[in-house]
């Protein structure tokens, strides 16, 4: 929603300002320039990336239109889930977590928001299986750190692909402008009024390339980067819970370790979390 509001603001400021200065908005409507710039940029995007990267970039770009799932309610669900998981491990032993790892949906441990996060759920279940093997906690931490880093690097690939499209838009705008100038130069015999329209159309190419780059594509890449950080923070929070389960830490301390790993803007307060755990238990 904020992305759309930002886009509307860009339209209002750029085109509204142009019209307030006395400009004719019809001069900026150049479908051929749009075809050259956007079509060439998208074709270069396809040519320079694998199919998996293209799919991930498109999915990530569309996903920026939706609000982030990693809000306070999500983290409350995650904390509640690990509170129940830690209690189960302390009461019934670590071996009781085998069923949880094999059937996370049927065990009724994890909340709906966590179960629907397929990638995080796979991450948690895989690490629970490692815990069941009796792996050392320090070794488990190193392993999780390596996996989070690899996941983070892998998810950066589509973000870089989108950013490269944004970086290339001004250059394609120059290409469209140069082609417009070439067309203008071959039409020097026409009346000055018509010649002026051709020059204006050529200059619109540079304008559109810069506007689409910095006003529309680059914000999507920046927002995808922010969403990736949100996802990584959820993994780090789950990491704290898994490590404390492996160490046999008490449920309250496990949850508190996890709470401190949550970004401040979505972190539930101490008493807020306590009330949530009590109400859920009830």
Buried (B, 14 or more C-beta within 10 A) or exposed (E): EEBEEBEEEBEEEBBEEBEEEEEEEEBBEBEBBBEBBBEBBEEBBEEEBEEEBBEBBBEBBEBBEEEBBBEBBBBBBBBBBBBBBBBBBBEEEBEBBEBBBEEBEEBEBBBEBBBEBEEBBEBBBBBBBBBBEEBEBEEBBEBBEEBBEEBBEEBBBBBBBBBBBBBBBBBBBBBBBEBBBEBBEEEEEEEEEEBEEBBBBBBBBBBBBBBBBBBBBBBBBBBBBEBBEBBBBBBBBBBBBBBBBBEEBEBBEBBBBBBEBBBEEBBBEEEEBEEBBEEBEE
